[in-house]
């Protein structure tokens, strides 16, 4: 476990600390990968976590005068999903970001963190490679920019020095004659790791392809191109015969392994299937079908705050975490080596939030952190410092239950009750965001919450009834 956490307010502070600590320090933003790696013993020797999540102006998405899109190091997956610029000008990235985890995970996990973790199954690397992305790394020695494909040296191995921070991700915006698509194949509909994923970006001259970029994820140690398929498509229209042959050539590029989730041969065949699906959709101009026009984010508001710190702080033994939970201020010493969930339960004494999986899979630990829904088991406790937090205990107001709490009781949506706090939190934030949600939006909101007692029919019904109750005057949304 880490010894202390440094919450930074500037990149300069981060670079100075990395230069001093080197291998003993690691940057965290969303922390959705690193926290698990430390707890599982994958990462050793880390003494200081450098929390960059509240450095101002680092979550911006910008289009420069040369037609390049820039993502700051704190841009999350949900930022990409919600960005009209990304949806319009880098659609495969929006599709990939939407496929990552759940709303709670997408609210914390950053694109930069996804790139640095460097798993070949990570979803956003594939479209960014197809888009021709480059990254900029910064240290006290200066900056260096390199193509994304040069960043990777193997499975979970990247060209990132201990004193460097990834400060920019850039790629050319798609032009009017360019269109693309990302498809992920996994073993379940949500909260799933890619068995295979494919990104296809084509440049058209009329109906003919003048340039092709096809990248494959989870079929080699790193994200790879399918060069024979790319070359084959040039100069051709997307007829069924051409699409079939391109799929075959893409299969040849794959170098998958066999494991408990699928054999190498199965993965190779799936590469061909989803490549053909991508090309077929692009040929028919149907690549955007299925992507929600208004994705559920569980932000509550259109532009969620990231929280604010007046100055940096080193959280170590004896330094209190000062926070506000359910409207009540707390100043608690200790807890700096814990997750936010354990801090809330053990140090604050609010035990409504539950630990079901401890790895961001079940959603039983969902809380609102500075207005957004997150998995508290994957957030360091020190992120609570200076933050506003709502737990399930804070949904009721003045002795009156929140509409979703009332509806869960009335509709019998509560089974064993262990997962219920997480469902209530997701539902409450959904109703804050969408006062009259559709059934599909309810399902989207619940993708991060698992129940194993029964089906979800009564839960969905309860959320629908809660919306009606709130709109009839029983509105009581926690902020």
Protein Blocks (a to p, Z undefined) as FASTA:
>chain_A
ZZbdcddfbfklmmmmmmmnmmmpccdfklmmmmmmmmnomaghiabdcdfklgghilcc
cddfkopacddfklcfklmmmpmklmmmommlmmmmmmgopfklmmmmcfklmmmnopak
bmklmmmmmnopacddddfkbccdddfklmpgbehiacddfkbccfbdcdddddfkbccd
dddddfbfbhpacfbdcddddddehjbcfbdcdddehiafbdcddfklmmmmgopacdfk
lmmmmmmmmmmmpccdddfkbcfklmmmmmmmmmmmmmmmmmnopmmgoiafbdceklop
abdcebjafbdcdddehiacdddeehiacddeehjlccfklmmmmmnopakbccfkonop
nopmgcceehiacdfklccfklmgopacddfklmpgghiacfklmmmmmnopacnlmmmm
mmmmmmmmmmmmmmbacfklmmmmmmmpccfkbccklmmmmmmmmmmmmmnopaccdZZ
